[in-house]
Amino acid sequence: MHGQRNEIGAAGERVAAAFLERRGVSIERHNVRVGRGEIDLLGSYGSTRFLIEVRSRVSDSAPIEAFDYAKRERLGRLSREVGLSRVDLVAVGFGSRFISVHWIPSAL
């Protein structure tokens, strides 16, 4: 189960990166380790640099539901550690017949 979850997460990050790049965001780094945490993507748009959290799900449940209070708190700490104040969320849903992508700039 853990391996499958990692594969879904990696696929979600690839979809999110491609989605954002088509909208002019430069993806600078993937899977950035910060202490005991990890930033999914580090992006920039013009002179603005920001963290990108990707939440992925395979089911009818909304991936945005996985962006809970604990996750927001952890990302807030990570963003302060790297000196960035903006955190975007990209929710990727893998349905049986479609892939949905929702981008929430400045989600935190």
Phi and psi in radians as a Rosetta constraint file:
Dihedral C 1 N 2 CA 2 C 2 CIRCULARHARMONIC -1.117 0.35
Dihedral N 2 CA 2 C 2 N 3 CIRCULARHARMONIC -0.706 0.35
Dihedral C 2 N 3 CA 3 C 3 CIRCULARHARMONIC -1.105 0.35
Dihedral N 3 CA 3 C 3 N 4 CIRCULARHARMONIC -0.724 0.35
Dihedral C 3 N 4 CA 4 C 4 CIRCULARHARMONIC -1.132 0.35
Dihedral N 4 CA 4 C 4 N 5 CIRCULARHARMONIC -0.693 0.35
Dihedral C 4 N 5 CA 5 C 5 CIRCULARHARMONIC -1.112 0.35
Dihedral N 5 CA 5 C 5 N 6 CIRCULARHARMONIC -0.702 0.35
Dihedral C 5 N 6 CA 6 C 6 CIRCULARHARMONIC -1.106 0.35
Dihedral N 6 CA 6 C 6 N 7 CIRCULARHARMONIC -0.701 0.35
Dihedral C 6 N 7 CA 7 C 7 CIRCULARHARMONIC -1.130 0.35
Dihedral N 7 CA 7 C 7 N 8 CIRCULARHARMONIC -0.714 0.35
Dihedral C 7 N 8 CA 8 C 8 CIRCULARHARMONIC -1.137 0.35
Dihedral N 8 CA 8 C 8 N 9 CIRCULARHARMONIC -0.744 0.35
Dihedral C 8 N 9 CA 9 C 9 CIRCULARHARMONIC -1.085 0.35
Dihedral N 9 CA 9 C 9 N 10 CIRCULARHARMONIC -0.765 0.35
Dihedral C 9 N 10 CA 10 C 10 CIRCULARHARMONIC -1.133 0.35
Dihedral N 10 CA 10 C 10 N 11 CIRCULARHARMONIC -0.714 0.35
Dihedral C 10 N 11 CA 11 C 11 CIRCULARHARMONIC -1.135 0.35
Dihedral N 11 CA 11 C 11 N 12 CIRCULARHARMONIC -0.709 0.35
Dihedral C 11 N 12 CA 12 C 12 CIRCULARHARMONIC -1.084 0.35
Dihedral N 12 CA 12 C 12 N 13 CIRCULARHARMONIC -0.695 0.35
Dihedral C 12 N 13 CA 13 C 13 CIRCULARHARMONIC -1.153 0.35
Dihedral N 13 CA 13 C 13 N 14 CIRCULARHARMONIC -0.671 0.35
Dihedral C 13 N 14 CA 14 C 14 CIRCULARHARMONIC -1.131 0.35
Dihedral N 14 CA 14 C 14 N 15 CIRCULARHARMONIC -0.767 0.35
Dihedral C 14 N 15 CA 15 C 15 CIRCULARHARMONIC -1.097 0.35
Dihedral N 15 CA 15 C 15 N 16 CIRCULARHARMONIC -0.792 0.35
Dihedral C 15 N 16 CA 16 C 16 CIRCULARHARMONIC -1.086 0.35
Dihedral N 16 CA 16 C 16 N 17 CIRCULARHARMONIC -0.775 0.35
Dihedral C 16 N 17 CA 17 C 17 CIRCULARHARMONIC -1.073 0.35
Dihedral N 17 CA 17 C 17 N 18 CIRCULARHARMONIC -0.799 0.35
Dihedral C 17 N 18 CA 18 C 18 CIRCULARHARMONIC -1.115 0.35
Dihedral N 18 CA 18 C 18 N 19 CIRCULARHARMONIC -0.731 0.35
Dihedral C 18 N 19 CA 19 C 19 CIRCULARHARMONIC -1.034 0.35
Dihedral N 19 CA 19 C 19 N 20 CIRCULARHARMONIC -0.848 0.35
Dihedral C 19 N 20 CA 20 C 20 CIRCULARHARMONIC -1.178 0.35
Dihedral N 20 CA 20 C 20 N 21 CIRCULARHARMONIC -0.716 0.35
Dihedral C 20 N 21 CA 21 C 21 CIRCULARHARMONIC -1.078 0.35
Dihedral N 21 CA 21 C 21 N 22 CIRCULARHARMONIC -0.648 0.35
Dihedral C 21 N 22 CA 22 C 22 CIRCULARHARMONIC -1.132 0.35
Dihedral N 22 CA 22 C 22 N 23 CIRCULARHARMONIC -0.323 0.35
Dihedral C 22 N 23 CA 23 C 23 CIRCULARHARMONIC -1.808 0.35
Dihedral N 23 CA 23 C 23 N 24 CIRCULARHARMONIC 0.229 0.35
Dihedral C 23 N 24 CA 24 C 24 CIRCULARHARMONIC 1.648 0.35
Dihedral N 24 CA 24 C 24 N 25 CIRCULARHARMONIC 0.032 0.35
Dihedral C 24 N 25 CA 25 C 25 CIRCULARHARMONIC -1.441 0.35
Dihedral N 25 CA 25 C 25 N 26 CIRCULARHARMONIC 2.316 0.35
Dihedral C 25 N 26 CA 26 C 26 CIRCULARHARMONIC -1.585 0.35
Dihedral N 26 CA 26 C 26 N 27 CIRCULARHARMONIC 2.176 0.35
Dihedral C 26 N 27 CA 27 C 27 CIRCULARHARMONIC -1.576 0.35
Dihedral N 27 CA 27 C 27 N 28 CIRCULARHARMONIC 1.948 0.35
Dihedral C 27 N 28 CA 28 C 28 CIRCULARHARMONIC -1.473 0.35
Dihedral N 28 CA 28 C 28 N 29 CIRCULARHARMONIC -0.687 0.35
Dihedral C 28 N 29 CA 29 C 29 CIRCULARHARMONIC -2.633 0.35
Dihedral N 29 CA 29 C 29 N 30 CIRCULARHARMONIC 2.699 0.35
Dihedral C 29 N 30 CA 30 C 30 CIRCULARHARMONIC -2.033 0.35
Dihedral N 30 CA 30 C 30 N 31 CIRCULARHARMONIC 2.508 0.35
Dihedral C 30 N 31 CA 31 C 31 CIRCULARHARMONIC 0.857 0.35
Dihedral N 31 CA 31 C 31 N 32 CIRCULARHARMONIC 1.115 0.35
Dihedral C 31 N 32 CA 32 C 32 CIRCULARHARMONIC -1.499 0.35
Dihedral N 32 CA 32 C 32 N 33 CIRCULARHARMONIC 2.084 0.35
Dihedral C 32 N 33 CA 33 C 33 CIRCULARHARMONIC -1.400 0.35
Dihedral N 33 CA 33 C 33 N 34 CIRCULARHARMONIC 2.276 0.35
Dihedral C 33 N 34 CA 34 C 34 CIRCULARHARMONIC -2.333 0.35
Dihedral N 34 CA 34 C 34 N 35 CIRCULARHARMONIC 1.824 0.35
Dihedral C 34 N 35 CA 35 C 35 CIRCULARHARMONIC 1.033 0.35
Dihedral N 35 CA 35 C 35 N 36 CIRCULARHARMONIC -2.170 0.35
Dihedral C 35 N 36 CA 36 C 36 CIRCULARHARMONIC -1.637 0.35
Dihedral N 36 CA 36 C 36 N 37 CIRCULARHARMONIC 0.017 0.35
Dihedral C 36 N 37 CA 37 C 37 CIRCULARHARMONIC -1.840 0.35
Dihedral N 37 CA 37 C 37 N 38 CIRCULARHARMONIC 3.106 0.35
Dihedral C 37 N 38 CA 38 C 38 CIRCULARHARMONIC -2.512 0.35
Dihedral N 38 CA 38 C 38 N 39 CIRCULARHARMONIC 2.393 0.35
Dihedral C 38 N 39 CA 39 C 39 CIRCULARHARMONIC -1.718 0.35
Dihedral N 39 CA 39 C 39 N 40 CIRCULARHARMONIC 2.201 0.35
Dihedral C 39 N 40 CA 40 C 40 CIRCULARHARMONIC -1.073 0.35
Dihedral N 40 CA 40 C 40 N 41 CIRCULARHARMONIC -0.971 0.35
Dihedral C 40 N 41 CA 41 C 41 CIRCULARHARMONIC -2.417 0.35
Dihedral N 41 CA 41 C 41 N 42 CIRCULARHARMONIC 2.571 0.35
Dihedral C 41 N 42 CA 42 C 42 CIRCULARHARMONIC -2.050 0.35
Dihedral N 42 CA 42 C 42 N 43 CIRCULARHARMONIC 2.103 0.35
Dihedral C 42 N 43 CA 43 C 43 CIRCULARHARMONIC -2.216 0.35
Dihedral N 43 CA 43 C 43 N 44 CIRCULARHARMONIC 2.983 0.35
Dihedral C 43 N 44 CA 44 C 44 CIRCULARHARMONIC -2.570 0.35
Dihedral N 44 CA 44 C 44 N 45 CIRCULARHARMONIC 2.642 0.35
Dihedral C 44 N 45 CA 45 C 45 CIRCULARHARMONIC -2.446 0.35
Dihedral N 45 CA 45 C 45 N 46 CIRCULARHARMONIC 1.924 0.35
Dihedral C 45 N 46 CA 46 C 46 CIRCULARHARMONIC 1.124 0.35
Dihedral N 46 CA 46 C 46 N 47 CIRCULARHARMONIC -2.242 0.35
Dihedral C 46 N 47 CA 47 C 47 CIRCULARHARMONIC -1.634 0.35
Dihedral N 47 CA 47 C 47 N 48 CIRCULARHARMONIC 0.055 0.35
Dihedral C 47 N 48 CA 48 C 48 CIRCULARHARMONIC -1.648 0.35
Dihedral N 48 CA 48 C 48 N 49 CIRCULARHARMONIC 2.117 0.35
Dihedral C 48 N 49 CA 49 C 49 CIRCULARHARMONIC -1.829 0.35
Dihedral N 49 CA 49 C 49 N 50 CIRCULARHARMONIC 2.525 0.35
Dihedral C 49 N 50 CA 50 C 50 CIRCULARHARMONIC -2.742 0.35
Dihedral N 50 CA 50 C 50 N 51 CIRCULARHARMONIC 2.793 0.35
Dihedral C 50 N 51 CA 51 C 51 CIRCULARHARMONIC -1.498 0.35
Dihedral N 51 CA 51 C 51 N 52 CIRCULARHARMONIC 2.616 0.35
Dihedral C 51 N 52 CA 52 C 52 CIRCULARHARMONIC -2.250 0.35
Dihedral N 52 CA 52 C 52 N 53 CIRCULARHARMONIC 2.055 0.35
Dihedral C 52 N 53 CA 53 C 53 CIRCULARHARMONIC -1.675 0.35
Dihedral N 53 CA 53 C 53 N 54 CIRCULARHARMONIC 2.254 0.35
Dihedral C 53 N 54 CA 54 C 54 CIRCULARHARMONIC -1.943 0.35
Dihedral N 54 CA 54 C 54 N 55 CIRCULARHARMONIC 2.191 0.35
Dihedral C 54 N 55 CA 55 C 55 CIRCULARHARMONIC -2.005 0.35
Dihedral N 55 CA 55 C 55 N 56 CIRCULARHARMONIC 2.213 0.35
Dihedral C 55 N 56 CA 56 C 56 CIRCULARHARMONIC -2.193 0.35
Dihedral N 56 CA 56 C 56 N 57 CIRCULARHARMONIC 2.525 0.35
Dihedral C 56 N 57 CA 57 C 57 CIRCULARHARMONIC -2.513 0.35
Dihedral N 57 CA 57 C 57 N 58 CIRCULARHARMONIC 2.565 0.35
Dihedral C 57 N 58 CA 58 C 58 CIRCULARHARMONIC -2.037 0.35
Dihedral N 58 CA 58 C 58 N 59 CIRCULARHARMONIC 1.733 0.35
Dihedral C 58 N 59 CA 59 C 59 CIRCULARHARMONIC 2.866 0.35
Dihedral N 59 CA 59 C 59 N 60 CIRCULARHARMONIC -3.018 0.35
Dihedral C 59 N 60 CA 60 C 60 CIRCULARHARMONIC -1.491 0.35
Dihedral N 60 CA 60 C 60 N 61 CIRCULARHARMONIC -0.153 0.35
Dihedral C 60 N 61 CA 61 C 61 CIRCULARHARMONIC -1.329 0.35
Dihedral N 61 CA 61 C 61 N 62 CIRCULARHARMONIC 2.585 0.35
Dihedral C 61 N 62 CA 62 C 62 CIRCULARHARMONIC -1.370 0.35
Dihedral N 62 CA 62 C 62 N 63 CIRCULARHARMONIC 2.263 0.35
Dihedral C 62 N 63 CA 63 C 63 CIRCULARHARMONIC -1.102 0.35
Dihedral N 63 CA 63 C 63 N 64 CIRCULARHARMONIC -0.420 0.35
Dihedral C 63 N 64 CA 64 C 64 CIRCULARHARMONIC -1.144 0.35
Dihedral N 64 CA 64 C 64 N 65 CIRCULARHARMONIC -0.405 0.35
Dihedral C 64 N 65 CA 65 C 65 CIRCULARHARMONIC -1.092 0.35
Dihedral N 65 CA 65 C 65 N 66 CIRCULARHARMONIC -0.382 0.35
Dihedral C 65 N 66 CA 66 C 66 CIRCULARHARMONIC -1.406 0.35
Dihedral N 66 CA 66 C 66 N 67 CIRCULARHARMONIC -0.068 0.35
Dihedral C 66 N 67 CA 67 C 67 CIRCULARHARMONIC -1.601 0.35
Dihedral N 67 CA 67 C 67 N 68 CIRCULARHARMONIC 1.270 0.35
Dihedral C 67 N 68 CA 68 C 68 CIRCULARHARMONIC -1.581 0.35
Dihedral N 68 CA 68 C 68 N 69 CIRCULARHARMONIC -3.116 0.35
Dihedral C 68 N 69 CA 69 C 69 CIRCULARHARMONIC -1.011 0.35
Dihedral N 69 CA 69 C 69 N 70 CIRCULARHARMONIC -0.794 0.35
Dihedral C 69 N 70 CA 70 C 70 CIRCULARHARMONIC -1.083 0.35
Dihedral N 70 CA 70 C 70 N 71 CIRCULARHARMONIC -0.721 0.35
Dihedral C 70 N 71 CA 71 C 71 CIRCULARHARMONIC -1.146 0.35
Dihedral N 71 CA 71 C 71 N 72 CIRCULARHARMONIC -0.727 0.35
Dihedral C 71 N 72 CA 72 C 72 CIRCULARHARMONIC -1.103 0.35
Dihedral N 72 CA 72 C 72 N 73 CIRCULARHARMONIC -0.736 0.35
Dihedral C 72 N 73 CA 73 C 73 CIRCULARHARMONIC -1.090 0.35
Dihedral N 73 CA 73 C 73 N 74 CIRCULARHARMONIC -0.789 0.35
Dihedral C 73 N 74 CA 74 C 74 CIRCULARHARMONIC -1.087 0.35
Dihedral N 74 CA 74 C 74 N 75 CIRCULARHARMONIC -0.753 0.35
Dihedral C 74 N 75 CA 75 C 75 CIRCULARHARMONIC -1.181 0.35
Dihedral N 75 CA 75 C 75 N 76 CIRCULARHARMONIC -0.604 0.35
Dihedral C 75 N 76 CA 76 C 76 CIRCULARHARMONIC -1.072 0.35
Dihedral N 76 CA 76 C 76 N 77 CIRCULARHARMONIC -0.747 0.35
Dihedral C 76 N 77 CA 77 C 77 CIRCULARHARMONIC -1.125 0.35
Dihedral N 77 CA 77 C 77 N 78 CIRCULARHARMONIC -0.782 0.35
Dihedral C 77 N 78 CA 78 C 78 CIRCULARHARMONIC -1.078 0.35
Dihedral N 78 CA 78 C 78 N 79 CIRCULARHARMONIC -0.737 0.35
Dihedral C 78 N 79 CA 79 C 79 CIRCULARHARMONIC -1.122 0.35
Dihedral N 79 CA 79 C 79 N 80 CIRCULARHARMONIC -0.682 0.35
Dihedral C 79 N 80 CA 80 C 80 CIRCULARHARMONIC -1.163 0.35
Dihedral N 80 CA 80 C 80 N 81 CIRCULARHARMONIC -0.652 0.35
Dihedral C 80 N 81 CA 81 C 81 CIRCULARHARMONIC -1.093 0.35
Dihedral N 81 CA 81 C 81 N 82 CIRCULARHARMONIC -0.591 0.35
Dihedral C 81 N 82 CA 82 C 82 CIRCULARHARMONIC -1.711 0.35
Dihedral N 82 CA 82 C 82 N 83 CIRCULARHARMONIC 0.058 0.35
Dihedral C 82 N 83 CA 83 C 83 CIRCULARHARMONIC 1.356 0.35
Dihedral N 83 CA 83 C 83 N 84 CIRCULARHARMONIC 0.453 0.35
Dihedral C 83 N 84 CA 84 C 84 CIRCULARHARMONIC -2.065 0.35
Dihedral N 84 CA 84 C 84 N 85 CIRCULARHARMONIC 2.503 0.35
Dihedral C 84 N 85 CA 85 C 85 CIRCULARHARMONIC -1.853 0.35
Dihedral N 85 CA 85 C 85 N 86 CIRCULARHARMONIC -0.182 0.35
Dihedral C 85 N 86 CA 86 C 86 CIRCULARHARMONIC -1.814 0.35
Dihedral N 86 CA 86 C 86 N 87 CIRCULARHARMONIC 2.348 0.35
Dihedral C 86 N 87 CA 87 C 87 CIRCULARHARMONIC -2.258 0.35
Dihedral N 87 CA 87 C 87 N 88 CIRCULARHARMONIC 2.097 0.35
Dihedral C 87 N 88 CA 88 C 88 CIRCULARHARMONIC -1.727 0.35
Dihedral N 88 CA 88 C 88 N 89 CIRCULARHARMONIC 2.682 0.35
Dihedral C 88 N 89 CA 89 C 89 CIRCULARHARMONIC -2.060 0.35
Dihedral N 89 CA 89 C 89 N 90 CIRCULARHARMONIC 2.334 0.35
Dihedral C 89 N 90 CA 90 C 90 CIRCULARHARMONIC -2.144 0.35
Dihedral N 90 CA 90 C 90 N 91 CIRCULARHARMONIC 2.086 0.35
Dihedral C 90 N 91 CA 91 C 91 CIRCULARHARMONIC -1.799 0.35
Dihedral N 91 CA 91 C 91 N 92 CIRCULARHARMONIC 2.133 0.35
Dihedral C 91 N 92 CA 92 C 92 CIRCULARHARMONIC -2.027 0.35
Dihedral N 92 CA 92 C 92 N 93 CIRCULARHARMONIC 2.132 0.35
Dihedral C 92 N 93 CA 93 C 93 CIRCULARHARMONIC -1.962 0.35
Dihedral N 93 CA 93 C 93 N 94 CIRCULARHARMONIC 2.210 0.35
Dihedral C 93 N 94 CA 94 C 94 CIRCULARHARMONIC -1.783 0.35
Dihedral N 94 CA 94 C 94 N 95 CIRCULARHARMONIC 1.785 0.35
Dihedral C 94 N 95 CA 95 C 95 CIRCULARHARMONIC -1.620 0.35
Dihedral N 95 CA 95 C 95 N 96 CIRCULARHARMONIC 3.103 0.35
Dihedral C 95 N 96 CA 96 C 96 CIRCULARHARMONIC -1.219 0.35
Dihedral N 96 CA 96 C 96 N 97 CIRCULARHARMONIC -0.456 0.35
Dihedral C 96 N 97 CA 97 C 97 CIRCULARHARMONIC -2.215 0.35
Dihedral N 97 CA 97 C 97 N 98 CIRCULARHARMONIC 0.101 0.35
Dihedral C 97 N 98 CA 98 C 98 CIRCULARHARMONIC -2.786 0.35
Dihedral N 98 CA 98 C 98 N 99 CIRCULARHARMONIC 2.895 0.35
Dihedral C 98 N 99 CA 99 C 99 CIRCULARHARMONIC -2.140 0.35
Dihedral N 99 CA 99 C 99 N 100 CIRCULARHARMONIC 2.208 0.35
Dihedral C 99 N 100 CA 100 C 100 CIRCULARHARMONIC -1.893 0.35
Dihedral N 100 CA 100 C 100 N 101 CIRCULARHARMONIC 2.494 0.35
Dihedral C 100 N 101 CA 101 C 101 CIRCULARHARMONIC -2.315 0.35
Dihedral N 101 CA 101 C 101 N 102 CIRCULARHARMONIC 2.219 0.35
Dihedral C 101 N 102 CA 102 C 102 CIRCULARHARMONIC -2.202 0.35
Dihedral N 102 CA 102 C 102 N 103 CIRCULARHARMONIC 2.184 0.35
Dihedral C 102 N 103 CA 103 C 103 CIRCULARHARMONIC -1.896 0.35
Dihedral N 103 CA 103 C 103 N 104 CIRCULARHARMONIC 2.188 0.35
Dihedral C 103 N 104 CA 104 C 104 CIRCULARHARMONIC -2.069 0.35
Dihedral N 104 CA 104 C 104 N 105 CIRCULARHARMONIC 1.707 0.35
Dihedral C 104 N 105 CA 105 C 105 CIRCULARHARMONIC -1.173 0.35
Dihedral N 105 CA 105 C 105 N 106 CIRCULARHARMONIC 2.549 0.35
Dihedral C 105 N 106 CA 106 C 106 CIRCULARHARMONIC 0.894 0.35
Dihedral N 106 CA 106 C 106 N 107 CIRCULARHARMONIC 0.829 0.35
Dihedral C 106 N 107 CA 107 C 107 CIRCULARHARMONIC -1.201 0.35
Dihedral N 107 CA 107 C 107 N 108 CIRCULARHARMONIC -0.309 0.35
